[in-house]
Amino acid sequence: MKETPCALTIAGTDPSGGAGIQADLKTFQELKSYGMSVITSVVAQNTTGVQDVFHLPLEMLKRQITSIIEDMPLHAMKTGMIANRDMMKVIAPVVQNKSVAYVMDPVMVAKSGDPLMEEADRLFLRDELLPYADVVTPNLPEAEAWTGKQIRDEKDMKEAAVQLVQQYGAGAALIKGGHLDGQAIDILYDGHHFRTFASERINTKHTHGTGCTYSAAITAYLSQGYVLEDAVEAAKQYVTSAIRHSFALGHGNGPTNHWAWREEVKSR
């Protein structure tokens, strides 16, 4: 019998369902990987922003991780919101397991602009966990925060990707260009060559949870044995469909549509 692909997300929650753990599990389910989760923080947020955050005790974080790794198979994992260095130290042993593909989504700032991590913790994440990531998926503000350089075009994106790989040790870097004008272009650098992934730019403000969904899709495909470039290409198609058919829900930036891809595939 073929082994069931299993994917784990370690991240914070989103009770409105558009981002965080909830978005990750929806994505795993849609892409047919068995989803598991470890909650780092309980976040009171919705489409308008973050209202409050409660960080789980470190012992509970550790017990969640132990419960999974002692019992369940694991083929790929991702991390999202990790609030502080103490949490990162608890999570470090599982991401250091090189038999499991590791996708890092460096969730530092909410789409609303609310900070989710202190500066010292951002640097600890970069210096201590990033070297174990098979791929890191920063948007432009996150890449700028880590590299200390402004990113204005594709050339800058490539330079940031090289810096994250060669200077800070990531296995690969996927710099997401959603904040630039023109096509929605993402650039992947794996330490040897670049690959550009482009899609049409969709005129909508309803993009809540896009980064979580994109990185979760990459994780799902990696859990199924895809090589990295193919996983990113398939995930790019998935998240583009989710944005194209996003929901005008709530009073702010509405969530992406995690099942739209399924309907598009049927219609092809």
MARSEFI-610149 format. One record per atom (N, C-alpha, C, CB): residue in one letter; x negated, z negated, y. Coordinates in steps of 0.1 Angstrom, whole numbers, padded with zeros to 4 digits, always signed. Atoms other than C-alpha are relative to their C-alpha. Glycine has a CB too. Layout:
REM MARSEFI-610149
AXZY...
REM end
This chain:
REM MARSEFI-610149
M-0008+0000-0012M+0000+0000+0000M-0009+0000+0012M+0010-0012+0000K+0008-0001-0013K-0013+0009+0035K+0002-0013+0007K+0005+0012+0008E-0001+0013-0007E-0022-0022+0055E+0007+0002+0013E-0015-0005+0002T-0007+0000-0013T+0000-0030+0084T-0009-0002+0012T+0012-0010+0000P+0009+0003-0011P-0018-0026+0117P+0006-0011+0008P+0000+0013+0009C-0003+0012-0007C-0018-0059+0135C-0007-0001+0013C-0002-0012-0008A+0006+0001-0013A-0024-0064+0172A+0003-0014+0007A+0004+0011+0009L-0001+0013-0006L-0029-0096+0192L-0001+0001+0015L-0009-0011-0006T+0002+0001-0014T-0024-0103+0229T-0001-0015+0004T+0012+0006+0008I+0003+0014-0006I-0038-0134+0247I+0002+0002+0015I-0014-0005-0004A-0003-0003-0014A-0022-0135+0281A+0011-0010+0005A+0006+0014+0002G-0010+0008-0006G+0003-0152+0304G+0014+0007-0002G-0002-0002+0015T-0014-0005+0002T+0041-0148+0304T+0005+0007+0012T+0009-0011-0005D-0009-0005-0011D+0066-0129+0325D+0014-0001-0004D-0004+0015+0004P-0014+0002+0004P+0101-0142+0322P+0009+0012+0004P+0005-0013+0006S-0009-0012-0004S+0115-0110+0339S-0003+0011-0010S-0003+0004+0014G+0002-0009+0011G+0101-0091+0309G-0008+0013+0003G+0013+0004-0004G+0007-0013-0003G+0081-0064+0327G-0015+0000-0002G+0003+0003+0014A+0015+0000+0001A+0045-0076+0324A-0004-0011-0010A-0006-0003+0014G+0005+0011+0008G+0023-0101+0305G+0003+0001-0015G+0006-0012+0005I-0002+0001+0015I+0030-0112+0269I+0012+0009-0003I+0002-0014-0004Q-0012-0007+0004Q+0065-0097+0270Q-0002+0015+0000Q+0011-0003+0010A+0003-0015+0000A+0053-0062+0280A-0009+0004-0011A-0006+0004+0013D+0009-0003+0011D+0025-0063+0254D+0008+0001-0013D-0011-0011+0000L-0007+0000+0012L+0048-0072+0226L+0010+0012-0001L+0008-0013-0002K-0008-0012+0000K+0073-0045+0236K-0007+0012-0004K+0007+0001+0013T+0008-0012+0002T+0046-0020+0236T-0005+0001-0014T-0012+0000+0009F+0004+0000+0014F+0032-0030+0202F+0011+0004-0009F-0005-0014-0004Q-0011-0003+0009Q+0066-0028+0187Q+0004+0015+0001Q+0013-0008+0005E-0004-0014-0002E+0074+0006+0202E-0011+0009-0007E+0000+0004+0015L+0011-0009+0006L+0040+0020+0189L-0003-0004-0015L-0012-0001+0008K+0001+0003+0015K+0045+0005+0154K-0012-0008-0004K+0002+0012-0007S+0010+0010+0004S+0018-0022+0154S+0007-0013+0000S-0013+0000+0009Y-0006+0013+0001Y+0028-0057+0143Y-0007-0008+0011Y-0002-0006-0014G+0005+0007-0012G+0025-0078+0175G-0001-0015-0002G+0008+0004+0012M+0002+0015+0000M+0012-0114+0178M-0004-0004+0014M-0010-0004-0011S+0003+0004-0014S+0007-0135+0209S-0005-0014+0000S+0012+0002+0009V+0005+0013-0004V-0012-0164+0223V+0002-0002+0015V-0015-0002-0004I-0003+0002-0015I+0001-0178+0256I-0011-0008+0006I+0014-0006+0001T+0010+0008-0008T-0025-0189+0281T+0007-0008+0011T-0010+0009+0006S-0007+0006-0011S-0001-0197+0310S+0014+0004+0000S-0007+0004+0014V-0014-0003-0002V+0036-0199+0316V+0002+0003+0015V+0010-0012-0005V+0000-0005-0014V+0042-0179+0348V+0015+0002+0004V-0008+0013+0002A-0013-0003-0006A+0074-0180+0369A-0002+0011+0010A+0005-0013+0008Q+0001-0012-0009Q+0075-0145+0383Q+0011+0010-0003Q-0014+0007-0003N-0010-0010+0002N+0098-0116+0387N-0005+0013+0008N+0014-0004+0006T+0005-0012-0006T+0097-0082+0404T-0005-0001+0014T+0011+0010+0000T+0004+0002-0014T+0091-0097+0438T-0013-0008+0001T+0011-0008+0007G+0012+0007+0000G+0061-0118+0429G-0001-0012-0009G-0003-0005+0014V+0002+0012+0008V+0048-0150+0414V+0004-0012+0007V-0015-0002-0004Q-0005+0012-0007Q+0066-0183+0422Q-0007-0012-0005Q+0015-0001-0003D+0007+0012+0005D+0047-0208+0400D-0007+0004-0013D+0010-0011-0002V+0008-0001+0012V+0022-0211+0372V-0003-0013-0007V-0013+0008+0003F+0004+0012+0007F+0017-0237+0345F-0010+0005-0011F+0012-0007-0006H+0010-0004+0010H-0015-0234+0324H+0001-0009-0012H-0014-0001+0006L-0001+0008+0012L-0012-0246+0288L-0012-0008-0002L+0003+0009-0012P+0012+0008+0003P-0035-0274+0277P-0009+0007-0009P+0005-0013-0007L+0010-0007+0007L-0067-0262+0262L+0002-0002-0015L-0014-0005+0004E-0001+0003+0015E-0060-0279+0228E+0012+0009-0005E+0003-0015-0002M-0011-0008+0004M-0027-0260+0226M-0004+0015-0001M+0013-0001+0009L+0005-0014+0001L-0044-0227+0234L-0009+0002-0012L-0009+0003+0013K+0009-0001+0012K-0070-0234+0207K+0008+0000-0013K-0010-0012+0000R-0008+0001+0013R-0043-0243+0181R+0008+0013-0002R+0010-0011+0001Q-0007-0013+0002Q-0024-0210+0188Q-0010+0010-0006Q+0005+0005+0014I+0010-0009+0005I-0056-0190+0182I-0003-0003-0014I-0012+0000+0008T+0004+0003+0013T-0065-0209+0151T+0012+0003-0010T-0003-0015-0001S-0011-0003+0008S-0030-0205+0137S+0000+0015-0005S+0014-0003+0007I+0000-0015+0003I-0033-0167+0139I-0012+0003-0009I-0001+0008+0012I+0012-0005+0007I-0069-0162+0127I-0002-0006-0014I-0013-0003+0008E+0001+0006+0014E-0065-0186+0097E+0010+0006-0009E+0002-0015+0001D-0010-0004+0009D-0035-0168+0084D+0003+0015+0000D+0013-0007+0003M-0004-0014-0002M-0029-0133+0098M-0011+0010+0001M+0009+0001+0013P+0010-0011-0002P-0048-0100+0095P+0000+0004+0015P+0003+0012-0009L+0001-0003-0014L-0060-0088+0129L-0010+0012+0001L-0006-0012+0008H+0008-0013-0001H-0072-0052+0137H-0004+0003+0014H+0008+0011-0006A+0003-0002-0014A-0072-0052+0175A+0006-0011+0008A+0004+0014+0005M-0005+0010-0009M-0067-0076+0204M-0002+0004+0014M-0006-0014-0004K+0002-0001-0014K-0064-0077+0241K+0002-0013+0007K+0010+0011+0006T-0002+0012-0009T-0067-0103+0268T+0006+0005+0013T-0013-0008+0002G-0005-0003-0013G-0047-0103+0300G-0004-0012+0009G+0015+0002-0001M+0002+0011-0009M-0043-0133+0323M-0007-0012-0007M+0013-0004+0006I+0007+0012+0005I-0069-0160+0315I-0004-0007+0013I-0013+0004-0009A+0000+0006-0013A-0067-0184+0343A-0013-0006+0005A+0010-0011+0001N+0012+0007-0004N-0100-0203+0343N-0011+0000-0011N+0003-0014+0004R+0011+0000+0009R-0134-0208+0327R+0002-0008-0013R-0012-0005+0007D-0002+0008+0012D-0123-0235+0303D+0008+0007-0010D+0007-0013+0004M-0008-0008+0010M-0097-0212+0288M-0009+0011-0006M+0012+0006+0008M+0009-0011+0005M-0123-0184+0286M-0009-0005-0011M-0008+0006+0012K+0009+0006+0010K-0146-0207+0267K+0007-0002-0014K-0006-0013+0005V-0008+0001+0013V-0118-0214+0241V+0002+0013-0006V+0013-0007+0003I-0003-0014+0006I-0111-0177+0237I-0012+0007-0004I+0007+0008+0011A+0012-0008+0003A-0147-0166+0235A-0003+0002-0015A-0012-0008+0006P+0004-0003+0014P-0152-0171+0197P+0008+0011-0006P+0002-0013-0008V-0008-0010+0006V-0123-0148+0188V-0004+0014+0005V+0015-0002+0002V+0004-0013-0006V-0134-0120+0212V-0014+0004-0005V+0001+0000+0015Q+0013-0003+0005Q-0169-0122+0198Q+0000+0005-0014Q-0009-0013+0001N-0001-0005+0014N-0157-0111+0164N+0000+0015+0001N+0013-0005-0007K+0002-0015-0002K-0170-0075+0164K+0007+0008-0011K-0014+0003+0000S-0008-0007+0009S-0148-0066+0134S+0013+0004+0005S+0001-0007-0014V-0013-0002-0006V-0118-0066+0157V-0002+0007+0014V+0007-0014+0002A+0001-0007-0012A-0115-0041+0185A+0006-0009+0012A+0008+0014+0000Y-0004+0009-0011Y-0112-0059+0219Y+0002+0008+0013Y-0010-0012+0002V-0003-0006-0013V-0095-0046+0250V+0002-0010+0010V+0013+0009-0001M-0002+0009-0011M-0099-0065+0282M+0007+0006+0012M-0014-0006+0004D-0007-0004-0012D-0073-0061+0309D-0003-0012+0010D+0015+0002-0002P+0004+0011-0008P-0089-0082+0337P+0011-0003+0011P-0013+0004+0007V-0011+0004-0009V-0057-0096+0353V-0004-0010+0010V+0012-0005-0008M+0005+0009-0010M-0069-0111+0385M+0010-0002+0012M-0013+0005+0006V-0009+0000-0012V-0042-0102+0411V+0013+0006-0005V-0006+0007+0012A-0013-0006+0003A-0005-0096+0406A+0003+0012+0008A+0012-0010+0001K-0003-0012-0007K+0009-0063+0417K+0006-0003+0014K+0010+0009-0007S-0005+0005-0013S+0026-0082+0445S-0011-0004+0010S+0010-0011-0002G+0011+0005-0008G-0008-0093+0458G-0004-0014-0002G+0003+0003+0014D+0002+0014+0003D-0006-0128+0445D-0013-0002-0009D+0012-0007-0007P+0012+0003+0008P-0040-0141+0433P+0003-0008-0013P-0011-0007+0008L-0003+0007+0013L-0040-0152+0396L-0013-0007-0005L+0005+0010-0010M+0013+0006+0005M-0077-0163+0393M-0009-0003+0012M-0006+0010-0010E+0010+0003-0011E-0103-0180+0415E-0012+0009-0002E-0004-0015-0001E+0011-0009-0001E-0134-0161+0425E-0011-0003-0011E-0006+0001+0013A+0010+0005+0010A-0158-0182+0403A+0004+0004-0014A-0003-0015+0002D-0005-0003+0013D-0136-0176+0373D+0000+0015-0003D+0015-0005-0002R+0001-0015+0002R-0135-0138+0379R-0014+0003-0004R+0004+0007+0014L+0014-0003+0003L-0173-0138+0378L-0004-0005-0014L-0009-0006+0010F+0003+0005+0013F-0174-0159+0347F+0006+0009-0011F+0006-0014-0002L-0006-0009+0009L-0150-0135+0330L-0009+0013-0002L+0014+0004+0005R+0009-0012+0000R-0173-0106+0340R-0013-0002-0008R-0003+0004+0014D+0013+0002+0005D-0205-0122+0329D+0000-0006-0014D-0007-0010+0009E+0000+0006+0013E-0194-0141+0298E+0008+0007-0011E+0004-0014+0001L-0008-0006+0010L-0166-0122+0281L+0000+0015+0000L+0015-0004+0003L+0000-0015-0001L-0169-0086+0294L-0010+0006-0010L-0004+0004+0014P+0009-0007+0010P-0200-0079+0272P+0005+0001-0014P-0013-0008+0000Y-0006-0001+0014Y-0178-0084+0241Y+0011+0010+0000Y+0004-0013-0005A-0012-0009+0000A-0151-0059+0252A-0004+0014-0004A+0006+0001+0015D+0003-0014+0004D-0150-0026+0235D+0004+0010+0011D+0009+0004-0013V-0004-0008-0012V-0132-0013+0266V+0006-0010+0010V+0009+0012-0003V-0006+0008-0010V-0123-0029+0299V+0008+0009+0009V-0010-0008+0009T-0009-0009-0007T-0094-0015+0320T+0004-0004+0014T+0013+0001-0008P-0004+0005-0014P-0096-0025+0357P+0006+0011+0008P-0013-0005+0006N-0005-0009-0010N-0076-0010+0384N-0010+0000+0011N+0014-0004+0006L+0010-0001-0010L-0094-0002+0416L-0004-0013+0007L+0004+0010+0011P+0004+0013-0006P-0091-0036+0433P-0008-0009-0009P+0012-0007+0005E+0007+0008+0009E-0103-0053+0402E-0015+0005-0002E+0007+0000-0014A+0014-0006+0001A-0133-0029+0398A-0008-0003+0012A+0001+0015-0003E+0007+0003-0013E-0141-0034+0435E-0005-0015+0000E+0009+0003+0012A+0003+0014+0000A-0140-0072+0430A-0013-0003-0008A+0011-0008-0005W+0011+0002+0009W-0165-0070+0401W-0013+0007+0005W+0004+0005-0013T+0012-0008-0004T-0189-0043+0415T-0004-0003+0014T+0003+0014-0002G+0004+0002-0014G-0188-0053+0451G-0001+0012+0009G-0013-0008+0001K+0000-0013-0006K-0183-0017+0461K+0014+0006+0002K-0009+0010-0007Q-0013-0007-0002Q-0154+0002+0477Q+0001+0012-0008Q+0001+0003+0016I-0002-0011+0009I-0139+0028+0455I+0010+0009+0007I+0005-0004-0014R-0008-0009-0008R-0125+0058+0474R+0003+0013-0006R-0006+0003+0014D-0002-0013+0006D-0127+0088+0451D-0006-0001-0015D-0008+0011+0008E+0004+0000+0014E-0136+0099+0416E-0015-0003-0002E+0003+0014-0006K+0014+0003+0000K-0173+0097+0423K-0003-0015-0001K-0008+0007+0011D+0001+0015-0001D-0170+0060+0432D+0006-0006-0013D+0008-0005+0012M-0005+0005+0013M-0149+0055+0400M-0010+0001-0011M+0013+0007-0003K+0010-0002+0010K-0176+0069+0379K-0011-0010+0001K-0005+0014+0000E+0011+0009-0002E-0202+0048+0395E+0004-0015-0004E-0004+0000+0015A-0005+0014+0004A-0181+0016+0390A+0000-0001-0015A+0014-0002+0006A+0000+0001+0015A-0176+0025+0353A-0014-0001-0006A+0006+0013-0005V+0013+0001+0005V-0213+0030+0348V-0006-0014+0003V-0009+0010+0007Q+0004+0014-0003Q-0220-0004+0365Q+0005-0010-0010Q+0003-0003+0014L-0007+0009+0009L-0195-0022+0343L-0006+0001-0014L+0015+0002+0000V+0006-0002+0013V-0211-0007+0312V-0015-0004+0000V+0002+0014-0005Q+0015+0001+0000Q-0248-0006+0320Q-0005-0013+0005Q-0006+0011+0007Q+0005+0013-0006Q-0252-0037+0342Q+0007-0012-0006Q+0003+0001+0015Y-0007+0012+0004Y-0225-0060+0329Y+0003+0000-0015Y+0013-0001+0007G+0000+0000+0015G-0224-0049+0292G+0013+0003-0007G-0003-0013-0004A-0012-0005+0007A-0189-0036+0285A-0003+0011-0009A+0011+0004+0010G+0002-0012+0009G-0187-0012+0256G+0004+0013+0006G+0007-0002-0013A-0005-0012-0007A-0167+0012+0277A+0008-0006+0012A+0008+0010-0009A-0008+0004-0011A-0149+0011+0310A+0010+0011+0004A-0009-0004+0013L-0011-0010-0004L-0116+0028+0319L+0004-0004+0014L+0012+0000-0010I-0003+0003-0014I-0113+0028+0357I+0013+0008+0003I-0011+0004+0010K-0014-0006-0002K-0076+0034+0366K+0001+0003+0015K+0011-0010-0004G+0000-0005-0014G-0071+0055+0398G+0014+0000+0006G-0005+0013+0000G-0013+0000-0005G-0035+0046+0405G+0002-0003+0014G+0008-0010-0008H-0001+0003-0015H-0043+0034+0440H-0005+0011+0009H-0008-0012+0003L+0004-0012-0008L-0057+0068+0451L+0011+0009+0002L-0012+0007-0007D-0010-0010-0002D-0038+0098+0463D-0002+0011-0010D+0000+0006+0014G+0001-0012+0009G-0031+0130+0443G+0004-0004-0014G-0014+0005+0000Q-0003+0003+0014Q-0029+0130+0405Q-0004-0014-0003Q-0007+0011-0009A+0004+0013+0005A-0030+0098+0387A-0011+0002-0010A+0012-0008-0007I+0012-0003+0008I-0065+0100+0373I-0007-0013-0004I-0010+0009+0009D+0008+0011+0005D-0083+0075+0351D-0013+0006-0006D+0008-0008-0011I+0013-0005+0005I-0120+0078+0341I-0005-0010-0010I-0009+0002+0012L+0005+0008+0010L-0134+0065+0309L-0015+0003-0002L+0007+0003-0014Y+0015-0002+0003Y-0172+0060+0304Y-0004-0009-0011Y-0008-0004+0013D+0003+0007+0012D-0185+0049+0271D-0015-0003-0002D+0005+0007-0012G+0015+0002+0001G-0222+0046+0279G-0007+0013-0002G-0003-0010-0011H+0007-0013+0003H-0229+0082+0270H+0006+0012+0008H+0001+0003-0014H-0007-0011-0008H-0203+0105+0287H+0013-0005+0006H+0002+0012-0009F-0012+0003-0007F-0173+0105+0309F+0011+0009-0006F-0001+0003+0015R-0013-0007+0004R-0137+0115+0300R+0010-0003+0011R+0004-0003-0014T-0011+0002-0010T-0110+0121+0326T+0013+0002-0006T-0003+0010+0012F-0013-0001+0005F-0074+0115+0319F+0009+0001+0013F+0004-0013-0009A-0008-0002-0012A-0049+0129+0345A+0014+0002-0004A-0006+0013+0007S-0014-0002+0002S-0012+0129+0348S+0006+0002+0014S+0007-0011-0007E-0007-0002-0013E+0013+0138+0376E+0002-0014+0006E+0013+0007-0001R-0003+0013-0007R+0018+0110+0402R+0015+0000+0002R-0008-0001+0013I-0014+0002+0000I+0053+0097+0399I+0004-0008+0013I+0005-0006-0013N-0003+0007-0012N+0069+0088+0432N+0011-0011-0002N+0006+0011+0010T-0008+0011+0003T+0083+0054+0424T-0007-0013+0003T+0005+0000-0014K+0006+0013-0002K+0077+0018+0434K+0002-0009-0012K+0006-0007+0012H-0003+0008+0012H+0089+0006+0400H-0010+0001-0011H+0014+0004-0006T+0012-0001+0009T+0056+0001+0383T-0004-0014-0005T-0012+0007+0007H+0004+0014+0005H+0057-0037+0374H-0004+0000-0014H+0012-0009+0003G+0004+0001+0014G+0037-0043+0343G-0008+0012-0005G+0011-0002-0009T+0007-0012+0005T+0019-0009+0342T-0013-0003-0006T-0002+0009+0012G+0013+0003+0006G-0015-0023+0336G+0001-0007-0013G-0008-0009+0009C-0002+0006+0013C-0003-0046+0308C+0004+0009-0010C+0010-0012+0002T-0006-0010+0009T+0016-0018+0292T-0011+0010-0005T+0011+0007+0006Y+0011-0009+0003Y-0014+0006+0294Y-0010-0006-0010Y-0007+0005+0013S+0010+0006+0008S-0039-0018+0279S+0006-0004-0014S-0006-0012+0007A-0007+0003+0013A-0014-0029+0252A+0001+0012-0009A+0013-0007+0002A-0001-0012+0008A-0009+0007+0242A-0013+0004-0006A+0006+0011+0009I+0013-0003+0005I-0046+0012+0239I-0003-0009-0012I-0011-0002+0011T+0002+0009+0011T-0048-0019+0217T+0008+0003-0012T+0004-0014+0005A-0008-0004+0012A-0020-0008+0195A-0006+0012-0007A+0015+0004+0004Y+0006-0012+0006Y-0036+0026+0189Y-0013-0003-0007Y-0002+0011+0010L+0013+0004+0006L-0070+0010+0182L+0003-0008-0013L-0008-0009+0009S-0003+0007+0013S-0053-0013+0156S+0004+0009-0011S+0012-0010+0003Q-0004-0010+0010Q-0041+0018+0139Q-0012+0009-0004Q+0011+0009+0005G+0012-0007+0004G-0077+0032+0136G-0003+0012+0009G+0002+0005-0013Y+0003-0010-0010Y-0077+0056+0166Y-0014-0003+0005Y+0010+0001+0011V+0012+0002-0008V-0111+0062+0181V+0003-0002+0015V-0010+0013-0002L-0004+0005-0013L-0113+0050+0217L+0006+0011+0009L-0012-0005+0007E-0005-0011-0009E-0109+0084+0235E+0014+0004-0004E-0009+0012-0001D-0013-0004+0004D-0079+0093+0214D+0010-0011+0003D+0000+0003-0015A-0009+0011-0003A-0064+0058+0219A+0004+0000+0015A-0006-0014-0004V-0003-0001-0015V-0067+0061+0257V+0009+0012+0003V-0013+0001+0008E-0008-0012-0003E-0053+0096+0257E+0015-0002-0004E-0005+0012-0008A-0014+0003+0004A-0022+0085+0237A+0006-0010+0008A+0000-0004-0015A-0005+0010-0009A-0018+0054+0258A+0003+0005+0014A-0010-0012+0001K-0003-0006-0013K-0020+0074+0290K+0014+0007-0001K-0011+0010+0004Q-0013-0006+0001Q+0009+0095+0278Q+0012-0010-0001Q+0000+0010-0013Y-0011+0010+0001Y+0029+0065+0268Y+0003-0007+0013Y-0005-0011-0010V-0003+0008-0012V+0025+0046+0301V+0005+0010+0011V-0013-0006+0005T-0006-0010-0010T+0032+0078+0321T+0015+0002-0002T-0008+0013-0001S-0015-0001+0003S+0065+0082+0303S+0007-0013+0004S+0001+0002-0015A-0006+0012-0004A+0072+0045+0309A+0002-0001+0015A-0008-0012-0005I-0001-0001-0015I+0066+0050+0347I+0011+0010+0004I-0013+0003+0006R-0010-0010-0004R+0086+0082+0348R+0014-0004-0001R-0003+0013-0009H-0013+0004+0003H+0116+0065+0334H+0002-0015+0003H+0004+0003-0014S+0000+0014-0003S+0111+0031+0350S+0014-0005+0005S-0011-0004+0010F-0013+0005-0003F+0140+0008+0359F+0000-0006+0014F+0003-0012-0010A-0003+0005-0013A+0153+0000+0394A+0007-0014-0002A+0008+0010+0009L-0005+0013+0002L+0158-0036+0384L-0006-0010+0009L-0001-0005-0015G+0005+0011-0009G+0154-0067+0406G-0001+0005+0015G-0014-0004-0005H+0000-0003-0014H+0147-0068+0443H-0014+0005+0005H+0004-0013+0008G+0014-0004-0003G+0110-0058+0442G-0004+0013-0007G-0010-0011-0002N+0005-0012+0008N+0089-0034+0421N+0005-0002-0014N-0016+0000+0000G-0006+0001+0013G+0110-0028+0390G-0010+0003-0012G+0012+0009-0001P+0009-0001+0012P+0096-0027+0354P+0000+0014-0005P+0004-0010-0010T+0001-0013+0007T+0084+0003+0334T+0009-0001-0012T-0014+0002-0004N-0009-0002+0011N+0105+0016+0305N-0008+0002-0013N+0009+0012+0003H+0008+0000+0012H+0089+0007+0272H+0005+0009-0011H-0002-0014-0005W-0005-0009+0010W+0112+0029+0251W+0002+0014+0004W+0013-0006-0005A-0001-0014-0005A+0112+0060+0272A-0008+0010-0008A-0003+0001+0015W+0009-0009+0008W+0083+0075+0252W+0007+0004-0013W-0013-0007-0003R-0007-0003+0013R+0104+0073+0220R+0010+0012+0002R+0007-0012-0005E-0010-0010-0003E+0131+0094+0236E-0006+0014+0004E+0009-0004+0011E+0007-0012-0003E+0106+0119+0250E-0005+0007-0012E-0011-0002+0010V+0006-0006+0012V+0090+0124+0216V+0011+0007-0008V-0006-0011-0008K-0011-0006+0008K+0124+0131+0200K+0005+0013+0006K+0012-0010+0000S-0005-0013-0006S+0132+0158+0226S-0010+0011+0000S+0004-0004+0014R+0010-0010+0000R+0100+0177+0221R+0003+0010-0011R-0014-0006-0001
REM end
